[in-house]
Amino acid sequence: MKPVQYLESFIRLLIFLSVIAFALETEPAIQSKFSTGLYIFEVFTVGVFTIEYLTRLFISKKKLSYIFSFYGLIDLIAILPFYLSFGIDTRSLRIVRILRILKFGKYSSAMNRYVVALKSIKNELSVFCIITFIAFYVSAVGIYFFERAAQPEVFGSVLDSFWWAIVTLTTVGYGDAFPITPGGKIFTSFIVIIGIAVVAVPTGLISSALTTVVTDTKE
């Protein structure tokens, strides 16, 4: 392996460990017992990520392009909460640290292929998102029409009905909102069937795009 590959492997490991450390910090027993060690590791992690960020910024020919690029912003967000914590209560910002996991994409050729695949079908995905929103809206309006009189506390408005539409169309169905009228049940049957397509269509698009990208890469 080349030195650069060793460095990339080290960064990947550090990203993984920092995400694990964040999870451990939320456990009161672990936090109270290993708070010092976790803080030292956080300082070390932020130090390495800061050096990485400044190095990339220094060697970049188009510095502004890097700063405002997707991974440039992720690199900055990975370290910013730590520096803002000095003298400021940033407990609400600490959750942003979980975004460090997105740095994996920069060191993964498979992830890069996935990004290329998504870019190649962005128009199709945009159209699908619009159609999906229309389906959600029609579903919410429909179930509101059928169930508002029978269950005003659950389907009291179209906005309340959106939750049911989302969990039904995505075939999750938590069971906290469900139809009890004959019309509502029949309507729900059609929505569940449509929900299968909601899940299947983007899966097919992405799979096809990934296959094309992998094939082109091999050639």
Buried (B, 14 or more C-beta within 10 A) or exposed (E): EEEEEEEBEEBBEBBEEBBEBBEBBEEEEBEEEBEEEBEEBBEEBBEBBBEBBEEBBEEBEEEEEBBEEEEBBBBBBBBBBBEBBEEEEBEEBBEBBEBBBBBBBBBBEEEBBBEBBBEBBEEBBEEBEEEBEEBBBEBBEBBBBBBBEEBEEBBEEBEBBBBBBBBBBEEEBEEEBBBEBEBBEEBBEEBEEBBEEBEEBBEEBBEBBBEBBBEEEEE
